Amino acid sequence: MANSVVVEKASAPPLPRIERLPEHVAVIMDGNGRWAERRGLSRNDGHRAGAENVRAVIERAAEHGVPMLTLFAFSTENWGRPTAEVDAIMRLGADFIDGHLDELDERGVRVLHIGDPSRLPESLRDRVAGAVRQTAANGRITVNIAFNYGGRADVVQAVRRLVADGAAPDEVTEEAIAGRLWTAGVPDPDLLIRTGAVRRISNFLLWQAAYSEYYFFDGMWPEFDAAEVDRALLDYSKRQRRFGRVPDGADAAT
């Protein structure tokens, strides 16, 4: 595996008690390149540091009892980055699986992939499929890796499948589309976290995040540690989710 980039982190604080946890947390892991550039490192060093951070975040979420975590690792738009950077990310993905899959398996992590695998290098595609097979029986936490994923592409491919299935106009329903998304069978995220001091969702889970709660972290992804996981979950626990409705007896003006 490629050499690790050392990221100084404080030890994980005691696990706080959180009364109301999300069932599904989705994360846009942004800021690897900027984190590296600020330290005089290469962007590839930043991506490597970001990959190393994944394990700690997965473990902290699992310690809290969060059942599902979805990580936005590579978007359909990321192919537009310099070829050398894209190639490095692909190699890093393979290296991460080679170096950490057994550990994740031992810790009860179930790995799933969402997105279009067809454009991935064959070696990475095979590793992803192998990770899914190896961890299929695990139940401590499910981690969906969104690699070559885009929200618009997801909806388009779902509609195409619906058309190919011969659906009549009155059969084009939200349920029919949702059942053909790459996330079919996966509950919508309750909480969507974005790191990197950017406040947008960048074509991530556009359909699925319609009623997600959002949490923005002004630091970069390699800086998002166990304490920040705690803060995000605590913030979520204080929110009142209405899904466009109000409780019986509530003031309609509020």
N, C-alpha and C positions, 0 to 999 in steps of 0.2 A: 504493500500500500504506500502511496505517496507520503512524504513526511508531513507530520501535523504542524499546524501553526498554533503556537501557544497563546491562549487567550486567558489573561489573568481574571479569575472570578472569585468572588467571596464564596465561602462555604454556604451550602443551602441552609436557610434559617429553619427553625422548627416549623412543622406543618401546621398552619392555622386551621381552625375549625370553620368550615363554610357551610351554612345551613342549606343553601339552594345552589346546586351545581348545574351547569349545562350538560345536556346529554351528548352534545356534539360541538366541538370547538374547531373552527377552521382558521388557518393562519397563513397570511401572505408574508413570506420571509424575505423582507426587502432590506437592502442597505449593505450587502456584503462588499460590493465594490467600493462604496464610499468609506466604509470602515477601514478597508485596506489602504486606500489612497491617503487618508488622514495620518496613517502610520508609516508612510513611505514604502508600503508593500505593493505587490502586484495585485490586480483584480482577482487573479486566480488564487492568490493567497487568501483573499477575502472569501471566496467561494469555499475554500477548504475549511476556513474557520467556521463558516456558516454550517457546513455539513457536520463538523464536530459538535456544534451546539445542538443539533437535532436530538441526539441521545438524551441530553440532560432535560430538555423540554418534554420529550416523551415520558421520561421517568417521573418527572414532577406531576404531569397530568395524571399518570397512572396512580401515583401515590394518593392523589386527591380522590380517585375513583371516577374520573371522567371516562366514560365508556368509549368515546370515539374522538379521534383527532385527524383532521385533514390538513396536509401541508402542501402549499403551492410551491413546487420545486422548479418547474420550467414551463413557461407558457408557450402557446402557439406563436406568439409574437417574438419570443426570444430567439427564434431562428434568424431574425434580422440583425443580431449582434455579430461582431467580427468572428470570422470562421475559427480563429485560434481560440477565442473564448468559449464558443459553443463546443468545440472539440474537447476542451479542458473540462467543461461541465459534464459532458458525456463520460469521460474517463473517471471523473470524480464520482459520478453515480455508481459506476461499476466498482470502483475502489471501496466505496462506502459499503456496498452489499458484501463484497468479499471480506472486508475487515470487521463488520459489525453484525452481520445477519445472525450468527450463532448466539451472540450475546442477547440480541433482541428476542430471539426464539426462547432462550432460557428464561428471560424475564416475562414471558407470557404475552408478547406483542404479536398481534396478527397483522400482517402486512397485506394491503390491497392496492391496486393501481387504478386510477381513473384518468382517462384521456385516451388519445389515439396512439397505440404502440407502433403503428406501421412505419413511422418515419424514424424511429430510434435505430441506432446501430444494432445489428443482429446480436452481438455479444451482450449488450446491455439489455436488449429485449429478453434474451434467454435468462439472464440473471434475475430480472424482475419477475418473470414467470416462475422461476425456481424459488424466489423468496415467498411468493404467494402460496405455492404448494407446500413449502416447508413449514410455514406458520399457520396453515389453515385451521388447525385444531386449537389454537390458542384463544383465550377468552379474557385475559386481564384488561387489555385495551386494544382496539382496532385502530390502525394508522393507515389512512388512505394517502398514498403518494400521488399528487396531481402532477404528472410529468408529461409534457406535450399536451397540456390541457388549455382550453379557452372556452369561456362561457358561451360566446356566440356560436362557435363551432359545435359545441355540445348541443345547443338547441337545433341547429341546422341538421346535424346528423340524426337527431331524434325525429324531426319532421320528415326527413327523407325515409327513414325506416317506417314511419307511419304510412306514408304514401305507398311505399313498396309493399306494405301489408294490405293494401287495397282499402284503407279506411274511407268510409263515406263521410261527407261533411259533418253530419251530426255526431260522428264518432271521434271527431277531433276535439278532445277534451283535455283539461289540465292533467287529469289522471293518465290519459293515454300518452301524452307527451312525457310526463314525469317517468312513466314506466319504461321509456326508451332512452332516457338520458344515460350518460356514462355512470351516473350515480344511482341508477335504478336500485331500489331496495335499501338505499342509505337514507337515514332521516336527515331532513334539512338542518343546517347548522343553527344552533341557538345563539352562538357567539362567534363573531368574526373579528380576528385580531390582525392589525397590520402594523408592522414595524417600519422604521426608516424615515420617520417624520414626514410621511406623505399621507394625505387624506383622500384616497380614492380606492376603488376595489379592483381596478385594472383588469376587467374582463374575467373575474374569478367568480364562479358559482352564481352567475347572474340570475338564473331562475331560482336556484335553491336558497339564495340569501335574501329573498324578498322581505322577510320579516326577521332577519337576524338582528341581534344587538351588535353594535360596532364598538371596538376599542382600539384606539390609536396610541402607539408607543413612539415617542420622539427619538429614541435611540435606534441604533442599527441592530440587525438581526443577531450578530454574534454577541451583543450585549444583553440580549433578552434572556435572563437567567431564571433560576427557580423563584427568586423573590418577585420578579416581574410576572411570572405565571400566577403567583399568589395574588398579586395586586389586580390583575385582570379578572380573575375569578371572583375576588371579593367585590369588585366594581359591578360585575354582572349580577351578583346575588342581591344587590340593592335596587335593581331595576324592576319596574312593574311592566310586564309584557301584556299588551292588550290586543294585538293582532287586528287593529282597526275597530275593536269593540270597546264598550265601557261596561263596568259591572252594574247589575241591577241596583237602582236607587242612586246611582252616581249623578252628579250634576252634569247635564249634557253639554254645558259650556266649557267644562274642564277637559 
